[in-house]
Amino acid sequence: MAYSSLIKMKWDSRYLSAVGNIRVLEKRIMGRPAMVRLLEARSEDEMCRVLGDYGYGEFLDDGSSIHDFESILSAHLRRSYELIEKMSAGRLIARISRRRYDFHNLKALLKADLLGEDPEPSLSTLGEIPVSRMKDVLSGKAKEISPELDVVVRDVKAYLENESSPQVVDLLVDKAYIDYISKMGSEIGIQFFDRLVSKQVDLTNIKTLMRIRKMESNRKLLVDALLPGGEIDNAVLLRLYDRSNEDILSALRRTSYASIANAGGGEWLHKGDISKLEHLSDNFILGYLGQARIVTSGPEPLLSYLMQKDKEIKILRIILVGKINSIPLDLIRERLTVFYG
Amino acid sequence: MQQQVSATRMELMNYKKRLVLAKRGHKLLKDKRDEMMRQFMILIQDYRDLRNKVEAALSGAFQGFIVARSGMANEFLEEALLTSKDKISMTVSKGNIMNIKIPKLSLEYKGDIIGYGFSETSGDLDYSLKLFADALPLMVRLSEKEKAIQLLAVDIEKTRRRVNALEHVMVPSLEDALHQIVLRLGEIERSALTRLMKVKDIVRKH
């Protein structure tokens, strides 16, 4: 990335020691060699040993099996959040990341409530707000969860009075989450974070456009699903909905996401496969976060570390699910190539 | 087994009629069984082809689902699949093969199979659900064929028993009875003739 394209990073002395710690922690993130070692492990014990070497050992006791990988990964991620919470001067960075799970839990509870289903399997333990408090608010026993979630509950309930499409619950909560992190970004006052959010919104919107076209769903769904706050205007994306796939790709090639369109557009165009584009989008965001490397004191490296951890967990899940379910190693390797090049 | 039959000309005629009827019934049932077998074999072939298609479709769908699962945390996947927007209704009507009532199933889709948001889900999940949705009509057709085969098999078995009963029990026993009547009538005729000759001889001597 050219230096001129880098954005201004603020110097914040409160993060001086945290950034030092993060630089050490970053060295322990599993890279390609570790992932390949895990991929080529011949037994469950060997897989556990590899995980143990990279900081997952404390969540693996004698009785635990690799089949419990979800709880191992979840516990490891929780520890990373707690670590960042402790290290960060304020708790805002960790809270922003964990709030994703609070919004997710609220979404699951609202949908389960609407359909009379059991929400338990859909609930995440990584959120910051206790699920019991959300349940109390939804059942009318309590009044408030948190200002940003209370607004969502009100909006969703108001919507459900007229219509009862559970998909809209997801769409409304997703939009509310983006609103929340955008506001938080303004509160923190870091341009780096603002741009990160708008890039994530853009990439989500582009993928949504492609997915909805592939499903041959109606335009209204796209209108409802597009998230606000991206660098690409939603009106442009709506116009592209009526154009051909080639037009969409050539329009993307004229944006800052040209590299994604060039590398993964072909698969989508010819096979209708969007997964490569999705992984390339993740890499794009991580590439953007790479700018945090030049920050010696500020919240950016902390945020970058958490996102790298997310990626690590994502790749571990791909390998573990694949190996447990006997997916051909070549197929898993192919997916890793997208992440590591 | 020897049957108790009364050896009269009337009975002979009755048995002859019954034998003709049994042989005709046997031929008809045998033809019915053969045609049912032919239909059965066609159904079996269709069923095999369809089963291969269903297995391939489901295996692709499950593999796609595992790939989708590997890209998402379990809770996120569970949440996404908590609901579906589409409504499927199935209507059952009756079809007919060789006078056997078989079920005809038809599916009707309304809405979209994707009932979740797009931010936390992946295109792989859309794809695997699409594969499952594509497999469903095949599975319904497979179950329709399977039921038809089951019903046809029961009827073939029933017809086969009837054919066997006619061929190995009814027709031989009727033939046997006829044979006995013919023998008995012949014996009666011979004894009457002997009696007549004896009477004639006595009359001549006097």
Contacts between the chains, C-beta under 8 A, distances in Angstrom:
chain1	res1	chain2	res2	distance
A	70	B	73	7.1
A	70	B	74	4.9
A	73	B	73	7.9
A	74	B	73	7.6
A	104	B	75	7.0
A	104	B	76	6.7
A	104	B	79	6.5
A	104	B	120	6.8
A	107	B	79	6.3
A	107	B	117	7.8
A	108	B	75	7.4
A	108	B	78	7.7
A	108	B	79	4.5
A	108	B	82	6.9
A	111	B	79	7.0
A	111	B	82	5.0
A	111	B	83	5.9
A	112	B	82	6.3
A	114	B	83	7.9
A	115	B	82	6.9
A	115	B	83	5.8
A	117	B	82	5.7
A	117	B	83	7.8
A	119	B	82	7.8
A	121	B	74	7.6
A	121	B	75	7.2
A	121	B	78	4.4
A	122	B	75	5.4
A	122	B	78	4.1
A	122	B	79	3.9
A	122	B	82	6.0
A	123	B	75	6.2
A	124	B	73	7.3
A	124	B	75	4.5
A	124	B	76	7.8
A	165	B	85	6.6
A	166	B	82	7.2
A	166	B	83	3.8
A	166	B	85	7.5
A	166	B	115	5.8
A	167	B	83	7.3
A	167	B	85	5.6
A	167	B	114	7.4
A	167	B	115	4.9
A	167	B	116	6.2
A	167	B	117	6.8
A	170	B	80	7.8
A	170	B	116	5.3
A	170	B	117	3.0
A	170	B	119	8.0
A	171	B	117	5.1
A	171	B	118	8.0
A	173	B	117	7.3
A	174	B	117	4.7
A	174	B	118	7.5
A	174	B	119	4.2
A	174	B	120	7.2
A	177	B	119	7.5
A	178	B	119	7.8
A	204	B	118	6.8
A	204	B	119	5.4
A	207	B	118	6.9
A	207	B	123	6.8
A	208	B	118	4.2
A	210	B	123	7.3
A	211	B	118	6.1
A	211	B	123	5.3
A	211	B	126	5.6
A	212	B	118	7.8
A	214	B	123	7.4
A	214	B	126	7.0
A	215	B	112	6.8
A	215	B	114	6.0
A	215	B	126	6.3
A	215	B	130	7.6
A	217	B	112	5.6
A	217	B	114	7.3
A	221	B	112	7.7
A	225	B	117	7.1
A	225	B	118	5.3
A	227	B	119	6.9
A	273	B	123	7.5
A	273	B	127	7.6
A	274	B	122	8.0
A	274	B	123	3.3
A	274	B	124	8.0
A	274	B	127	8.0
A	275	B	67	7.6
A	275	B	71	7.6
A	275	B	122	6.9
A	275	B	123	5.8
A	275	B	124	5.2
A	277	B	123	7.7
A	278	B	71	7.7
A	278	B	122	5.8
A	278	B	123	6.0
A	278	B	124	7.8
A	314	B	71	7.0
A	317	B	70	5.6
A	317	B	71	7.3
A	317	B	72	7.9
A	317	B	73	7.2
A	318	B	70	4.4
A	318	B	71	6.5
A	320	B	70	7.8
A	321	B	66	6.3
A	321	B	69	5.6
A	321	B	70	3.6
A	322	B	66	7.4
A	322	B	70	5.7
A	325	B	66	4.7
A	327	B	63	7.2
A	327	B	66	6.2
A	327	B	67	7.3
A	327	B	70	7.7
A	331	B	67	7.8
A	335	B	67	8.0
